[in-house]
Amino acid sequence: MYYWSISGQLKCAFDRLFAVAELGPDLANPVKDAVLLMAAEGDTEENFAPVRAYYKALLDCLGWKDAGIVYAGGNMAAGDIEAHPEQLEAARQLGAAL
């Protein structure tokens, strides 16, 4: 999470989907499943709310299916997630379910 949103690099990747959609006669992107794995320093529901809203709006617009979400709060520095084994396990379970 970067300033209560997705990273600029990820936003650029999503923006490029516009060019993909323009290739087809119906101007639609291929339908995909998506997951959201979000690490952040903050660990409250309010902290993740802006990203949750963006993710939902993006999937609604693209017609993609939400295959799961893992919010990993309380992680500021590299390696902090090691102190949150429940977050790693949630991500592992989501990956195994795909």
GUZANU-400104 format. One record per atom (N, C-alpha, C): residue number from 0; residue in three letters; chain; atom name; y, z, x. Coordinates in Angstrom, 1 decimal, decimal comma. Example, Ala and Ser with C-alpha at 12.3 -4.5 7.8 and 13.67 -1.06 7.14 Angstrom:
<pts>
{nr:0&rest:ALA&kette:A&atom:N&y:-5,7&z:7,8&x:13,2}
{nr:0&rest:ALA&kette:A&atom:CA&y:-4,5&z:7,8&x:12,3}
{nr:0&rest:ALA&kette:A&atom:C&y:-3,3&z:7,8&x:13,2}
{nr:1&rest:SER&kette:A&atom:N&y:-2,2&z:7,1&x:12,8}
{nr:1&rest:SER&kette:A&atom:CA&y:-1,1&z:7,1&x:13,7}
{nr:1&rest:SER&kette:A&atom:C&y:0,0&z:7,9&x:12,9}
</pts>
This chain:
<pts>
{nr:0&rest:MET&kette:A&atom:N&y:-1,2&z:0,0&x:0,8}
{nr:0&rest:MET&kette:A&atom:CA&y:0,0&z:0,0&x:0,0}
{nr:0&rest:MET&kette:A&atom:C&y:1,2&z:0,0&x:0,9}
{nr:1&rest:TYR&kette:A&atom:N&y:2,2&z:-0,8&x:0,6}
{nr:1&rest:TYR&kette:A&atom:CA&y:3,4&z:-0,9&x:1,3}
{nr:1&rest:TYR&kette:A&atom:C&y:4,6&z:-0,8&x:0,3}
{nr:2&rest:TYR&kette:A&atom:N&y:5,3&z:0,3&x:0,4}
{nr:2&rest:TYR&kette:A&atom:CA&y:6,4&z:0,5&x:-0,5}
{nr:2&rest:TYR&kette:A&atom:C&y:6,1&z:0,3&x:-1,9}
{nr:3&rest:TRP&kette:A&atom:N&y:5,0&z:0,9&x:-2,4}
{nr:3&rest:TRP&kette:A&atom:CA&y:4,5&z:0,9&x:-3,7}
{nr:3&rest:TRP&kette:A&atom:C&y:4,1&z:-0,5&x:-4,2}
{nr:4&rest:SER&kette:A&atom:N&y:3,7&z:-1,3&x:-3,3}
{nr:4&rest:SER&kette:A&atom:CA&y:3,2&z:-2,7&x:-3,7}
{nr:4&rest:SER&kette:A&atom:C&y:2,2&z:-3,1&x:-2,8}
{nr:5&rest:ILE&kette:A&atom:N&y:1,7&z:-4,4&x:-2,9}
{nr:5&rest:ILE&kette:A&atom:CA&y:0,8&z:-5,0&x:-2,0}
{nr:5&rest:ILE&kette:A&atom:C&y:1,5&z:-5,4&x:-0,8}
{nr:6&rest:SER&kette:A&atom:N&y:0,8&z:-5,7&x:0,3}
{nr:6&rest:SER&kette:A&atom:CA&y:1,5&z:-6,2&x:1,5}
{nr:6&rest:SER&kette:A&atom:C&y:2,0&z:-7,6&x:1,3}
{nr:7&rest:GLY&kette:A&atom:N&y:3,0&z:-7,9&x:2,2}
{nr:7&rest:GLY&kette:A&atom:CA&y:3,6&z:-9,2&x:2,1}
{nr:7&rest:GLY&kette:A&atom:C&y:2,6&z:-10,3&x:2,4}
{nr:8&rest:GLN&kette:A&atom:N&y:1,7&z:-10,0&x:3,3}
{nr:8&rest:GLN&kette:A&atom:CA&y:0,7&z:-11,0&x:3,7}
{nr:8&rest:GLN&kette:A&atom:C&y:-0,2&z:-11,4&x:2,5}
{nr:9&rest:LEU&kette:A&atom:N&y:-0,6&z:-10,3&x:1,7}
{nr:9&rest:LEU&kette:A&atom:CA&y:-1,4&z:-10,5&x:0,6}
{nr:9&rest:LEU&kette:A&atom:C&y:-0,7&z:-11,2&x:-0,5}
{nr:10&rest:LYS&kette:A&atom:N&y:0,6&z:-10,9&x:-0,7}
{nr:10&rest:LYS&kette:A&atom:CA&y:1,5&z:-11,6&x:-1,7}
{nr:10&rest:LYS&kette:A&atom:C&y:1,6&z:-13,1&x:-1,3}
{nr:11&rest:CYS&kette:A&atom:N&y:1,7&z:-13,4&x:-0,1}
{nr:11&rest:CYS&kette:A&atom:CA&y:1,8&z:-14,8&x:0,4}
{nr:11&rest:CYS&kette:A&atom:C&y:0,5&z:-15,5&x:0,0}
{nr:12&rest:ALA&kette:A&atom:N&y:-0,6&z:-14,9&x:0,2}
{nr:12&rest:ALA&kette:A&atom:CA&y:-1,9&z:-15,5&x:-0,1}
{nr:12&rest:ALA&kette:A&atom:C&y:-2,0&z:-15,8&x:-1,6}
{nr:13&rest:PHE&kette:A&atom:N&y:-1,6&z:-14,8&x:-2,5}
{nr:13&rest:PHE&kette:A&atom:CA&y:-1,6&z:-15,1&x:-3,9}
{nr:13&rest:PHE&kette:A&atom:C&y:-0,6&z:-16,2&x:-4,3}
{nr:14&rest:ASP&kette:A&atom:N&y:0,6&z:-16,2&x:-3,6}
{nr:14&rest:ASP&kette:A&atom:CA&y:1,5&z:-17,3&x:-3,9}
{nr:14&rest:ASP&kette:A&atom:C&y:1,0&z:-18,7&x:-3,6}
{nr:15&rest:ARG&kette:A&atom:N&y:0,1&z:-18,8&x:-2,7}
{nr:15&rest:ARG&kette:A&atom:CA&y:-0,5&z:-20,1&x:-2,3}
{nr:15&rest:ARG&kette:A&atom:C&y:-1,4&z:-20,6&x:-3,4}
{nr:16&rest:LEU&kette:A&atom:N&y:-1,9&z:-19,7&x:-4,3}
{nr:16&rest:LEU&kette:A&atom:CA&y:-2,7&z:-20,1&x:-5,4}
{nr:16&rest:LEU&kette:A&atom:C&y:-2,0&z:-21,1&x:-6,3}
{nr:17&rest:PHE&kette:A&atom:N&y:-0,7&z:-21,0&x:-6,3}
{nr:17&rest:PHE&kette:A&atom:CA&y:0,1&z:-22,0&x:-7,1}
{nr:17&rest:PHE&kette:A&atom:C&y:-0,3&z:-23,4&x:-6,7}
{nr:18&rest:ALA&kette:A&atom:N&y:-0,3&z:-23,6&x:-5,4}
{nr:18&rest:ALA&kette:A&atom:CA&y:-0,6&z:-25,0&x:-4,9}
{nr:18&rest:ALA&kette:A&atom:C&y:-2,1&z:-25,4&x:-5,3}
{nr:19&rest:VAL&kette:A&atom:N&y:-3,0&z:-24,4&x:-5,2}
{nr:19&rest:VAL&kette:A&atom:CA&y:-4,4&z:-24,7&x:-5,6}
{nr:19&rest:VAL&kette:A&atom:C&y:-4,4&z:-25,1&x:-7,1}
{nr:20&rest:ALA&kette:A&atom:N&y:-3,7&z:-24,4&x:-8,0}
{nr:20&rest:ALA&kette:A&atom:CA&y:-3,7&z:-24,7&x:-9,4}
{nr:20&rest:ALA&kette:A&atom:C&y:-3,1&z:-26,1&x:-9,7}
{nr:21&rest:GLU&kette:A&atom:N&y:-2,2&z:-26,5&x:-8,9}
{nr:21&rest:GLU&kette:A&atom:CA&y:-1,6&z:-27,8&x:-9,1}
{nr:21&rest:GLU&kette:A&atom:C&y:-2,5&z:-29,0&x:-8,8}
{nr:22&rest:LEU&kette:A&atom:N&y:-3,6&z:-28,7&x:-8,1}
{nr:22&rest:LEU&kette:A&atom:CA&y:-4,5&z:-29,8&x:-7,8}
{nr:22&rest:LEU&kette:A&atom:C&y:-5,3&z:-30,2&x:-9,0}
{nr:23&rest:GLY&kette:A&atom:N&y:-5,5&z:-29,4&x:-10,0}
{nr:23&rest:GLY&kette:A&atom:CA&y:-6,3&z:-29,7&x:-11,2}
{nr:23&rest:GLY&kette:A&atom:C&y:-5,4&z:-30,2&x:-12,3}
{nr:24&rest:PRO&kette:A&atom:N&y:-5,9&z:-31,0&x:-13,2}
{nr:24&rest:PRO&kette:A&atom:CA&y:-5,2&z:-31,5&x:-14,3}
{nr:24&rest:PRO&kette:A&atom:C&y:-4,7&z:-30,5&x:-15,3}
{nr:25&rest:ASP&kette:A&atom:N&y:-5,4&z:-29,4&x:-15,4}
{nr:25&rest:ASP&kette:A&atom:CA&y:-5,1&z:-28,3&x:-16,3}
{nr:25&rest:ASP&kette:A&atom:C&y:-4,2&z:-27,2&x:-15,6}
{nr:26&rest:LEU&kette:A&atom:N&y:-3,9&z:-27,4&x:-14,4}
{nr:26&rest:LEU&kette:A&atom:CA&y:-3,0&z:-26,5&x:-13,6}
{nr:26&rest:LEU&kette:A&atom:C&y:-3,6&z:-25,0&x:-13,6}
{nr:27&rest:ALA&kette:A&atom:N&y:-4,9&z:-24,9&x:-13,5}
{nr:27&rest:ALA&kette:A&atom:CA&y:-5,5&z:-23,6&x:-13,6}
{nr:27&rest:ALA&kette:A&atom:C&y:-6,2&z:-23,3&x:-12,2}
{nr:28&rest:ASN&kette:A&atom:N&y:-6,2&z:-22,0&x:-11,9}
{nr:28&rest:ASN&kette:A&atom:CA&y:-6,9&z:-21,6&x:-10,7}
{nr:28&rest:ASN&kette:A&atom:C&y:-8,4&z:-21,4&x:-11,0}
{nr:29&rest:PRO&kette:A&atom:N&y:-9,3&z:-21,5&x:-10,0}
{nr:29&rest:PRO&kette:A&atom:CA&y:-10,7&z:-21,2&x:-10,3}
{nr:29&rest:PRO&kette:A&atom:C&y:-10,8&z:-19,8&x:-10,8}
{nr:30&rest:VAL&kette:A&atom:N&y:-11,7&z:-19,6&x:-11,7}
{nr:30&rest:VAL&kette:A&atom:CA&y:-11,9&z:-18,2&x:-12,2}
{nr:30&rest:VAL&kette:A&atom:C&y:-12,8&z:-17,4&x:-11,2}
{nr:31&rest:LYS&kette:A&atom:N&y:-12,3&z:-16,2&x:-10,9}
{nr:31&rest:LYS&kette:A&atom:CA&y:-13,0&z:-15,4&x:-9,9}
{nr:31&rest:LYS&kette:A&atom:C&y:-13,1&z:-14,0&x:-10,4}
{nr:32&rest:ASP&kette:A&atom:N&y:-14,0&z:-13,2&x:-9,7}
{nr:32&rest:ASP&kette:A&atom:CA&y:-14,0&z:-11,8&x:-9,9}
{nr:32&rest:ASP&kette:A&atom:C&y:-13,1&z:-11,2&x:-8,8}
{nr:33&rest:ALA&kette:A&atom:N&y:-12,5&z:-10,0&x:-9,0}
{nr:33&rest:ALA&kette:A&atom:CA&y:-11,6&z:-9,4&x:-8,0}
{nr:33&rest:ALA&kette:A&atom:C&y:-11,9&z:-7,9&x:-8,0}
{nr:34&rest:VAL&kette:A&atom:N&y:-11,7&z:-7,4&x:-6,8}
{nr:34&rest:VAL&kette:A&atom:CA&y:-11,7&z:-5,9&x:-6,6}
{nr:34&rest:VAL&kette:A&atom:C&y:-10,4&z:-5,5&x:-5,9}
{nr:35&rest:LEU&kette:A&atom:N&y:-10,0&z:-4,3&x:-6,2}
{nr:35&rest:LEU&kette:A&atom:CA&y:-8,8&z:-3,7&x:-5,6}
{nr:35&rest:LEU&kette:A&atom:C&y:-9,2&z:-2,5&x:-4,8}
{nr:36&rest:LEU&kette:A&atom:N&y:-9,1&z:-2,6&x:-3,5}
{nr:36&rest:LEU&kette:A&atom:CA&y:-9,3&z:-1,4&x:-2,6}
{nr:36&rest:LEU&kette:A&atom:C&y:-7,9&z:-1,1&x:-2,0}
{nr:37&rest:MET&kette:A&atom:N&y:-7,4&z:0,1&x:-2,4}
{nr:37&rest:MET&kette:A&atom:CA&y:-6,0&z:0,4&x:-2,0}
{nr:37&rest:MET&kette:A&atom:C&y:-6,0&z:1,7&x:-1,3}
{nr:38&rest:ALA&kette:A&atom:N&y:-5,6&z:1,7&x:0,0}
{nr:38&rest:ALA&kette:A&atom:CA&y:-5,3&z:3,0&x:0,7}
{nr:38&rest:ALA&kette:A&atom:C&y:-3,9&z:3,2&x:0,8}
{nr:39&rest:ALA&kette:A&atom:N&y:-3,5&z:4,5&x:0,7}
{nr:39&rest:ALA&kette:A&atom:CA&y:-2,1&z:4,9&x:0,7}
{nr:39&rest:ALA&kette:A&atom:C&y:-2,0&z:6,3&x:1,2}
{nr:40&rest:GLU&kette:A&atom:N&y:-0,7&z:6,7&x:1,6}
{nr:40&rest:GLU&kette:A&atom:CA&y:-0,5&z:8,0&x:2,0}
{nr:40&rest:GLU&kette:A&atom:C&y:-0,4&z:8,9&x:0,7}
{nr:41&rest:GLY&kette:A&atom:N&y:0,2&z:8,5&x:-0,3}
{nr:41&rest:GLY&kette:A&atom:CA&y:0,3&z:9,3&x:-1,5}
{nr:41&rest:GLY&kette:A&atom:C&y:-1,0&z:9,3&x:-2,2}
{nr:42&rest:ASP&kette:A&atom:N&y:-1,3&z:10,3&x:-3,0}
{nr:42&rest:ASP&kette:A&atom:CA&y:-2,6&z:10,4&x:-3,7}
{nr:42&rest:ASP&kette:A&atom:C&y:-2,4&z:10,8&x:-5,2}
{nr:43&rest:THR&kette:A&atom:N&y:-1,3&z:10,5&x:-5,8}
{nr:43&rest:THR&kette:A&atom:CA&y:-1,1&z:10,8&x:-7,2}
{nr:43&rest:THR&kette:A&atom:C&y:-1,3&z:9,5&x:-8,0}
{nr:44&rest:GLU&kette:A&atom:N&y:-1,5&z:9,7&x:-9,3}
{nr:44&rest:GLU&kette:A&atom:CA&y:-1,6&z:8,6&x:-10,2}
{nr:44&rest:GLU&kette:A&atom:C&y:-0,3&z:7,7&x:-10,2}
{nr:45&rest:GLU&kette:A&atom:N&y:0,8&z:8,4&x:-10,2}
{nr:45&rest:GLU&kette:A&atom:CA&y:2,1&z:7,8&x:-10,2}
{nr:45&rest:GLU&kette:A&atom:C&y:2,3&z:6,9&x:-8,9}
{nr:46&rest:ASN&kette:A&atom:N&y:1,7&z:7,3&x:-7,8}
{nr:46&rest:ASN&kette:A&atom:CA&y:1,8&z:6,6&x:-6,6}
{nr:46&rest:ASN&kette:A&atom:C&y:1,1&z:5,2&x:-6,7}
{nr:47&rest:PHE&kette:A&atom:N&y:0,0&z:5,1&x:-7,4}
{nr:47&rest:PHE&kette:A&atom:CA&y:-0,7&z:3,9&x:-7,5}
{nr:47&rest:PHE&kette:A&atom:C&y:-0,3&z:3,0&x:-8,7}
{nr:48&rest:ALA&kette:A&atom:N&y:0,5&z:3,6&x:-9,6}
{nr:48&rest:ALA&kette:A&atom:CA&y:0,9&z:2,9&x:-10,8}
{nr:48&rest:ALA&kette:A&atom:C&y:1,5&z:1,5&x:-10,6}
{nr:49&rest:PRO&kette:A&atom:N&y:2,4&z:1,3&x:-9,7}
{nr:49&rest:PRO&kette:A&atom:CA&y:3,0&z:0,0&x:-9,5}
{nr:49&rest:PRO&kette:A&atom:C&y:2,0&z:-1,1&x:-9,1}
{nr:50&rest:VAL&kette:A&atom:N&y:1,1&z:-0,7&x:-8,2}
{nr:50&rest:VAL&kette:A&atom:CA&y:0,1&z:-1,6&x:-7,8}
{nr:50&rest:VAL&kette:A&atom:C&y:-0,9&z:-1,9&x:-8,9}
{nr:51&rest:ARG&kette:A&atom:N&y:-1,3&z:-0,9&x:-9,6}
{nr:51&rest:ARG&kette:A&atom:CA&y:-2,2&z:-1,0&x:-10,8}
{nr:51&rest:ARG&kette:A&atom:C&y:-1,6&z:-2,1&x:-11,8}
{nr:52&rest:ALA&kette:A&atom:N&y:-0,3&z:-1,9&x:-12,1}
{nr:52&rest:ALA&kette:A&atom:CA&y:0,4&z:-2,8&x:-13,0}
{nr:52&rest:ALA&kette:A&atom:C&y:0,4&z:-4,3&x:-12,4}
{nr:53&rest:TYR&kette:A&atom:N&y:0,7&z:-4,4&x:-11,1}
{nr:53&rest:TYR&kette:A&atom:CA&y:0,7&z:-5,8&x:-10,5}
{nr:53&rest:TYR&kette:A&atom:C&y:-0,7&z:-6,4&x:-10,6}
{nr:54&rest:TYR&kette:A&atom:N&y:-1,7&z:-5,6&x:-10,2}
{nr:54&rest:TYR&kette:A&atom:CA&y:-3,1&z:-6,1&x:-10,2}
{nr:54&rest:TYR&kette:A&atom:C&y:-3,5&z:-6,6&x:-11,6}
{nr:55&rest:LYS&kette:A&atom:N&y:-3,2&z:-5,8&x:-12,6}
{nr:55&rest:LYS&kette:A&atom:CA&y:-3,6&z:-6,1&x:-14,0}
{nr:55&rest:LYS&kette:A&atom:C&y:-2,8&z:-7,4&x:-14,4}
{nr:56&rest:ALA&kette:A&atom:N&y:-1,5&z:-7,5&x:-14,1}
{nr:56&rest:ALA&kette:A&atom:CA&y:-0,8&z:-8,7&x:-14,5}
{nr:56&rest:ALA&kette:A&atom:C&y:-1,3&z:-9,9&x:-13,8}
{nr:57&rest:LEU&kette:A&atom:N&y:-1,6&z:-9,8&x:-12,5}
{nr:57&rest:LEU&kette:A&atom:CA&y:-2,1&z:-10,9&x:-11,7}
{nr:57&rest:LEU&kette:A&atom:C&y:-3,4&z:-11,4&x:-12,3}
{nr:58&rest:LEU&kette:A&atom:N&y:-4,3&z:-10,5&x:-12,5}
{nr:58&rest:LEU&kette:A&atom:CA&y:-5,6&z:-10,9&x:-13,1}
{nr:58&rest:LEU&kette:A&atom:C&y:-5,5&z:-11,5&x:-14,5}
{nr:59&rest:ASP&kette:A&atom:N&y:-4,6&z:-11,0&x:-15,3}
{nr:59&rest:ASP&kette:A&atom:CA&y:-4,3&z:-11,5&x:-16,6}
{nr:59&rest:ASP&kette:A&atom:C&y:-3,8&z:-13,0&x:-16,5}
{nr:60&rest:CYS&kette:A&atom:N&y:-2,9&z:-13,2&x:-15,6}
{nr:60&rest:CYS&kette:A&atom:CA&y:-2,3&z:-14,5&x:-15,4}
{nr:60&rest:CYS&kette:A&atom:C&y:-3,3&z:-15,5&x:-14,8}
{nr:61&rest:LEU&kette:A&atom:N&y:-4,1&z:-15,1&x:-13,9}
{nr:61&rest:LEU&kette:A&atom:CA&y:-5,1&z:-16,0&x:-13,3}
{nr:61&rest:LEU&kette:A&atom:C&y:-6,4&z:-16,1&x:-14,1}
{nr:62&rest:GLY&kette:A&atom:N&y:-6,6&z:-15,2&x:-15,0}
{nr:62&rest:GLY&kette:A&atom:CA&y:-7,8&z:-15,3&x:-15,8}
{nr:62&rest:GLY&kette:A&atom:C&y:-9,0&z:-14,7&x:-15,0}
{nr:63&rest:TRP&kette:A&atom:N&y:-8,7&z:-13,9&x:-14,0}
{nr:63&rest:TRP&kette:A&atom:CA&y:-9,8&z:-13,3&x:-13,2}
{nr:63&rest:TRP&kette:A&atom:C&y:-10,3&z:-12,1&x:-13,9}
{nr:64&rest:LYS&kette:A&atom:N&y:-11,6&z:-11,7&x:-13,5}
{nr:64&rest:LYS&kette:A&atom:CA&y:-12,2&z:-10,5&x:-14,0}
{nr:64&rest:LYS&kette:A&atom:C&y:-12,1&z:-9,4&x:-13,0}
{nr:65&rest:ASP&kette:A&atom:N&y:-11,7&z:-8,2&x:-13,4}
{nr:65&rest:ASP&kette:A&atom:CA&y:-11,7&z:-7,0&x:-12,6}
{nr:65&rest:ASP&kette:A&atom:C&y:-13,1&z:-6,5&x:-12,4}
{nr:66&rest:ALA&kette:A&atom:N&y:-13,6&z:-6,5&x:-11,1}
{nr:66&rest:ALA&kette:A&atom:CA&y:-14,9&z:-6,0&x:-10,8}
{nr:66&rest:ALA&kette:A&atom:C&y:-14,9&z:-4,6&x:-10,3}
{nr:67&rest:GLY&kette:A&atom:N&y:-13,7&z:-4,0&x:-10,2}
{nr:67&rest:GLY&kette:A&atom:CA&y:-13,7&z:-2,6&x:-9,8}
{nr:67&rest:GLY&kette:A&atom:C&y:-12,5&z:-2,3&x:-8,9}
{nr:68&rest:ILE&kette:A&atom:N&y:-12,1&z:-1,0&x:-8,9}
{nr:68&rest:ILE&kette:A&atom:CA&y:-11,0&z:-0,5&x:-8,2}
{nr:68&rest:ILE&kette:A&atom:C&y:-11,4&z:0,8&x:-7,5}
{nr:69&rest:VAL&kette:A&atom:N&y:-10,9&z:0,9&x:-6,2}
{nr:69&rest:VAL&kette:A&atom:CA&y:-11,0&z:2,2&x:-5,5}
{nr:69&rest:VAL&kette:A&atom:C&y:-9,6&z:2,5&x:-4,9}
{nr:70&rest:TYR&kette:A&atom:N&y:-9,1&z:3,6&x:-5,3}
{nr:70&rest:TYR&kette:A&atom:CA&y:-7,8&z:4,1&x:-4,8}
{nr:70&rest:TYR&kette:A&atom:C&y:-8,2&z:5,2&x:-3,7}
{nr:71&rest:ALA&kette:A&atom:N&y:-7,6&z:5,0&x:-2,5}
{nr:71&rest:ALA&kette:A&atom:CA&y:-7,9&z:5,9&x:-1,4}
{nr:71&rest:ALA&kette:A&atom:C&y:-6,6&z:6,6&x:-1,0}
{nr:72&rest:GLY&kette:A&atom:N&y:-6,2&z:7,6&x:-1,7}
{nr:72&rest:GLY&kette:A&atom:CA&y:-5,0&z:8,3&x:-1,3}
{nr:72&rest:GLY&kette:A&atom:C&y:-5,2&z:9,3&x:-0,2}
{nr:73&rest:GLY&kette:A&atom:N&y:-4,0&z:9,8&x:0,3}
{nr:73&rest:GLY&kette:A&atom:CA&y:-4,1&z:10,8&x:1,4}
{nr:73&rest:GLY&kette:A&atom:C&y:-4,4&z:10,2&x:2,8}
{nr:74&rest:ASN&kette:A&atom:N&y:-4,2&z:8,9&x:3,0}
{nr:74&rest:ASN&kette:A&atom:CA&y:-4,5&z:8,3&x:4,2}
{nr:74&rest:ASN&kette:A&atom:C&y:-3,3&z:7,7&x:4,8}
{nr:75&rest:MET&kette:A&atom:N&y:-2,7&z:8,3&x:5,9}
{nr:75&rest:MET&kette:A&atom:CA&y:-1,5&z:7,8&x:6,5}
{nr:75&rest:MET&kette:A&atom:C&y:-1,8&z:7,1&x:7,8}
{nr:76&rest:ALA&kette:A&atom:N&y:-2,5&z:7,8&x:8,7}
{nr:76&rest:ALA&kette:A&atom:CA&y:-2,8&z:7,2&x:10,0}
{nr:76&rest:ALA&kette:A&atom:C&y:-4,2&z:6,6&x:10,1}
{nr:77&rest:ALA&kette:A&atom:N&y:-4,3&z:5,6&x:11,0}
{nr:77&rest:ALA&kette:A&atom:CA&y:-5,7&z:5,0&x:11,2}
{nr:77&rest:ALA&kette:A&atom:C&y:-6,7&z:6,1&x:11,4}
{nr:78&rest:GLY&kette:A&atom:N&y:-7,8&z:6,0&x:10,7}
{nr:78&rest:GLY&kette:A&atom:CA&y:-8,9&z:7,0&x:10,9}
{nr:78&rest:GLY&kette:A&atom:C&y:-8,8&z:8,2&x:9,9}
{nr:79&rest:ASP&kette:A&atom:N&y:-7,7&z:8,3&x:9,2}
{nr:79&rest:ASP&kette:A&atom:CA&y:-7,6&z:9,4&x:8,2}
{nr:79&rest:ASP&kette:A&atom:C&y:-8,7&z:9,4&x:7,1}
{nr:80&rest:ILE&kette:A&atom:N&y:-9,1&z:8,2&x:6,8}
{nr:80&rest:ILE&kette:A&atom:CA&y:-10,1&z:8,1&x:5,7}
{nr:80&rest:ILE&kette:A&atom:C&y:-11,4&z:8,8&x:6,1}
{nr:81&rest:GLU&kette:A&atom:N&y:-11,7&z:9,0&x:7,4}
{nr:81&rest:GLU&kette:A&atom:CA&y:-12,9&z:9,7&x:7,8}
{nr:81&rest:GLU&kette:A&atom:C&y:-12,9&z:11,1&x:7,2}
{nr:82&rest:ALA&kette:A&atom:N&y:-11,8&z:11,7&x:6,8}
{nr:82&rest:ALA&kette:A&atom:CA&y:-11,7&z:13,0&x:6,2}
{nr:82&rest:ALA&kette:A&atom:C&y:-11,9&z:12,9&x:4,7}
{nr:83&rest:HIS&kette:A&atom:N&y:-12,1&z:11,7&x:4,2}
{nr:83&rest:HIS&kette:A&atom:CA&y:-12,3&z:11,5&x:2,8}
{nr:83&rest:HIS&kette:A&atom:C&y:-13,6&z:10,8&x:2,5}
{nr:84&rest:PRO&kette:A&atom:N&y:-14,8&z:11,4&x:2,8}
{nr:84&rest:PRO&kette:A&atom:CA&y:-16,0&z:10,7&x:2,6}
{nr:84&rest:PRO&kette:A&atom:C&y:-16,3&z:10,2&x:1,2}
{nr:85&rest:GLU&kette:A&atom:N&y:-15,7&z:10,8&x:0,2}
{nr:85&rest:GLU&kette:A&atom:CA&y:-15,9&z:10,4&x:-1,2}
{nr:85&rest:GLU&kette:A&atom:C&y:-15,2&z:9,0&x:-1,4}
{nr:86&rest:GLN&kette:A&atom:N&y:-14,1&z:8,8&x:-0,7}
{nr:86&rest:GLN&kette:A&atom:CA&y:-13,5&z:7,5&x:-0,9}
{nr:86&rest:GLN&kette:A&atom:C&y:-14,3&z:6,4&x:-0,2}
{nr:87&rest:LEU&kette:A&atom:N&y:-14,9&z:6,7&x:0,9}
{nr:87&rest:LEU&kette:A&atom:CA&y:-15,8&z:5,7&x:1,6}
{nr:87&rest:LEU&kette:A&atom:C&y:-17,0&z:5,4&x:0,8}
{nr:88&rest:GLU&kette:A&atom:N&y:-17,5&z:6,5&x:0,1}
{nr:88&rest:GLU&kette:A&atom:CA&y:-18,7&z:6,3&x:-0,7}
{nr:88&rest:GLU&kette:A&atom:C&y:-18,4&z:5,5&x:-2,0}
{nr:89&rest:ALA&kette:A&atom:N&y:-17,2&z:5,7&x:-2,5}
{nr:89&rest:ALA&kette:A&atom:CA&y:-16,8&z:4,9&x:-3,7}
{nr:89&rest:ALA&kette:A&atom:C&y:-16,7&z:3,4&x:-3,3}
{nr:90&rest:ALA&kette:A&atom:N&y:-16,1&z:3,2&x:-2,2}
{nr:90&rest:ALA&kette:A&atom:CA&y:-16,0&z:1,8&x:-1,7}
{nr:90&rest:ALA&kette:A&atom:C&y:-17,4&z:1,2&x:-1,5}
{nr:91&rest:ARG&kette:A&atom:N&y:-18,2&z:2,0&x:-0,9}
{nr:91&rest:ARG&kette:A&atom:CA&y:-19,6&z:1,5&x:-0,6}
{nr:91&rest:ARG&kette:A&atom:C&y:-20,3&z:1,2&x:-1,9}
{nr:92&rest:GLN&kette:A&atom:N&y:-20,2&z:2,0&x:-2,9}
{nr:92&rest:GLN&kette:A&atom:CA&y:-20,9&z:1,8&x:-4,2}
{nr:92&rest:GLN&kette:A&atom:C&y:-20,3&z:0,6&x:-4,9}
{nr:93&rest:LEU&kette:A&atom:N&y:-19,0&z:0,4&x:-4,8}
{nr:93&rest:LEU&kette:A&atom:CA&y:-18,4&z:-0,8&x:-5,4}
{nr:93&rest:LEU&kette:A&atom:C&y:-19,0&z:-2,0&x:-4,7}
{nr:94&rest:GLY&kette:A&atom:N&y:-19,0&z:-2,0&x:-3,4}
{nr:94&rest:GLY&kette:A&atom:CA&y:-19,5&z:-3,2&x:-2,7}
{nr:94&rest:GLY&kette:A&atom:C&y:-21,0&z:-3,5&x:-3,0}
{nr:95&rest:ALA&kette:A&atom:N&y:-21,8&z:-2,4&x:-3,1}
{nr:95&rest:ALA&kette:A&atom:CA&y:-23,2&z:-2,6&x:-3,5}
{nr:95&rest:ALA&kette:A&atom:C&y:-23,4&z:-3,1&x:-4,9}
{nr:96&rest:ALA&kette:A&atom:N&y:-22,4&z:-2,8&x:-5,8}
{nr:96&rest:ALA&kette:A&atom:CA&y:-22,6&z:-3,3&x:-7,1}
{nr:96&rest:ALA&kette:A&atom:C&y:-22,2&z:-4,8&x:-7,3}
{nr:97&rest:LEU&kette:A&atom:N&y:-21,6&z:-5,4&x:-6,3}
{nr:97&rest:LEU&kette:A&atom:CA&y:-21,1&z:-6,8&x:-6,5}
{nr:97&rest:LEU&kette:A&atom:C&y:-22,2&z:-7,7&x:-6,4}
</pts>
